[in-house]
Amino acid sequence: MNGKIIIDTGVVVALLDKSDEHHVWAVSTVRHLQGRFLSCEAVLTEACYLLRHYPQQQQYVLDYITNGTITLSFRVGSEIERISVLMARYAGRMDFADACLVRMAELQEEASVLTVDSDFLFYRKNGRSVIPLIAPFA
C-alpha cells in the first residue's frame, strides 16, 4: 500500500514488545507497507507509558521520530475544539489519543489508520465517513 498511514499506539507497542499478541502481525504488516507513517505526541506518550518497564523499547519509540520512520504531523493546539467535539460524541469510548488520530484522518482524507484497536470500527470522520483501516480485524 502506498500513501499516508496514521499509526496508532497499539501498533507501536506491538512492534517493540515481542510478548504482545499483535507483535507478529504488526511486524509483518509494517514490513509490507510502503508509505509515510504519521502520528502525534499523544500516541508517543501512550506508547512510552505502556513500555515504561522496557527502557530500550522506549528509546526505540523516540528513535522512530529521529530516524523519520514516524512523522509528527499534528498540532493539538489548533485542533483542540474538534478533538473536544469528538471526545464528547464518543464519551466513555474515545480517549485523547484516539480523538487526535480521528482528527488526523479527517485532515488527511486519503490516509488509513494502522491500528489494533477495534474502537476504530465505530469511530467516524467528518461525522459519518468510515475511516479506512489497516488492522488485524479489518
N, C-alpha and C positions, 0 to 999 in steps of 0.2 A: 504494500500500500504506500502510495506517495501522498504527501500532503502534511497538513499540520495535525499533530496529535497532542492532546492535552492529557498529561499523565497525572493520575491520582495517587494518593498516599499509599494505598494498599499494594499497588504495583511496585512502587519504590521500595517498600519494606520487603515484599516478596522477592525482589531481585537480590536483596542483600542477606536475607535470612533463610538459610537452607532448610530450616525446620518449618518454614511457613508452608501451609497446604497448597499455596498457589505458586511456589518457587519455580517448579519445572515449567509450568505454563508461562509464567512471566518471562523467564529467561528465553525460552523458545520464541515467544511472541515478539519480544523486543529485538531479538536477532533478525527476525524476518521483516520487520517494519523498516521502511525507508521513508523517513520523514524527519520533521523537526519537532522535538519534544518541547512542549510549553508547559509551564506550571506557575505556581505562585508561592509566596512566602508561607502561607497557611499550610500548604502541603509539606513544605520542608520542615516546618515546626512540628507537625504531627509525626512525620517520619523520624525525625531525630528523637522525639519523645518516645516513640514506640521502640526505638533501637537504643534507648538510654543505657542498657546493660551491655552494649556492644560498641565501645568507643571507636573501634576501627571502622565499623559499618557506618557510624555517624559521620566519620570523616569522608567516607565514600559518598554519602549524600551531598556533602559540601563540594566534593570533587566533581560531581555531576554538573555543578554550576560552573566551576572554574574551568573545566575542560570543554564546556559547551554542549555536553550531552543534553542538558535541560536548560532552556532559556526562561528566565523570569520575565514575563511579558505582561504583567498585570499590576495596576496601581489601585490598591484598595481605596485610598482617599477619594479618588474621583468617581468611584463606583459604589460608595457606601449606601446611597439611597436605594439603588436597585438590589443590592445584597440584602438590605433590611426587608424589602418587599418580598424577596424570595424566601427568606427565613421565616417571615410571618405566614406566608402561604403554606409552607411545608413544616410548620411548627411541630416539634416533637419528633421529626424525622431528619430534618436537614441541619447539619452543623455548619459552622462558619466556612470551613474549607470547601465543603460541597457547594455552598452558595457561591463562593468565588469561582469554582470550576464551571458551574452552570452559567454564571455571568460571562466567563471567558468564552464558553460555547456560543453564547448569544453574540458576542463581539466578533468571533472568528467563525462565521457561518459555515465554512467548508470543513471545519475541524471535527475530528472524532475524539471521544473521551476514552482513554485506555484505563480501565478500572476493573476491580474485583468486587466492587460494592453494588449489590443488586438494587439499592435505592435509586440508582440512576435509571432503572427501568420505569420509575414513576415520575421522576422529575421531567419537566418540560421547559424548553427555552422559548422565549418570546410568547409566553402564555400557553400555547397549545402544541408547539412543534416538538416532535420526538428528537432526542439527542442521539446522533449516531454514536454507537458504542463499539469498542473492541473489548470483549470481556469473555471469560470462560463460559458464561451462561447465555451469551448473545447468539 
